[in-house]
């Protein structure tokens, strides 16, 4: 069974079933259930990454730094824009402060917004005046939600048990089995409902106009969207990776009745023209798709000088190593797909005289940097001066992209970012990856192959006339559309 099989099962279930069984108080939970089911099964059957769990210290709850903003929630003045970002891995340091690479470049173009209400799961908030951290609300919200669920629904279910059983049976019939599936999905749906009430309270008091977020399909983010829909607020999901027909959260919604699209954002900010077309096809939404490019990449030349001195130093050190090698530079991004590691090792061994290799490990990689170094030194007979992993993994990905000429990955969304820079990628995942990046492959800026000789020839004979797409960046057009929503 593959990820594509799982996607097909859920899309077929959506098409054939009466989805009203997943509604409560006229609000359909189906989009959340569908995505939650996919990632729950995916984590069990397909993930090769470490599962990262956040921990909250008891001192966190007693901190005046956290408690003080809590009291301000009750005295909120007008808020133009609400941000929801829940990944520390989307952040770098800019001007000495934490900077969300997807949201903050947009915010800098909106200097006249009055107050920004920010929820980001205990991550350090940016140093904006009047920014209000409400993390404590949601920390308590999660605890209260689970306590209430365990008391109220110990013997019954928040949603329809027969409906959840039908979904479980559809998965079982295809060989997918998940322990405690019914309770897991039902509890998460209750969390969504409970947290949406907290968001609704905050949105009402602040008279917010717009919700902007990444990863719309996480529990907290979906709760924010549900609250915004109740109050007829607009919401924008900022693209953070590959989307389209073969992504469970962004594909397969076009046949869905409006009553079951309650949890989908009203607007989607996408990176490239093909994403704009794909979202329209998959969601049935028309003018609500904003083609705004990659925010951080669009502003990189302005942002790079504002990075910390330590990052600038690491960048110059890596640049020096590359120049001294007198080789072409190839970036290998390692996130998943470790079954293709032999392909990567074979390519390295055959081509160490042609390329200086940059290896970037994802923060959740199942292989540590030291383990990977040991593997390539043993299997590829390559010396430390012929590759780099330390600076490459520490630097912001967009800094590394400026230095790399070529890119190899299993199916990382860095393919899109390299494509927008006019640089070629090789996608080793010839199943899902080939479908995800079909547009880039068709345009000639990417290839899907596991043959070392084919990949080498593609890189060395790449057509440099393929235009750098960032020259046609529609970033400021996207900003103008957001300004319209804030009026």
Secondary structure, 3 states (H helix, E strand, C coil): CCHHHHHHHHHHHHHHCCHHHHEECCEECHHHHHHHHHHHHHHHHCCCECCCCCCCCHHHHHCHHHHHHHHHHHHCCCCCEEEECCCHHHEEEECCEEEECCCHHHHCCCCCCCCEEEECCCCCCCCCCCCEECHHHHHHHHHHHHHHHHHHCCCCCCCCHHHHHHHHHHHHCCCCCCCCHHHHHHHHHHHHHHHHHHHHHHHHHHCCCEEEECCCCCHHHHHHHHHHHHCCCEEEEECCCCCCCCCCCCCCCCCCCHHHCCCCCCEEEECCHHHHHHHHHHHCCCCCEEECCCHHHHCHHHHHHHECHHHHHHHHHHHHHHHHHCCEEEEEEECCCHHHHHHHHHHHHHHCCCEEEEEEECCCECCCHHHHHHHHHHHHCCCHHHEECHHHHHCCHHHHHHHCCEEEECCCCHHHHHHHCCCEEEECCCCHHHHHCHHHHHHCCEEECCCHHHHHHHHHCCCCCCCCHHHHCCHHHHHHHHHHHHC
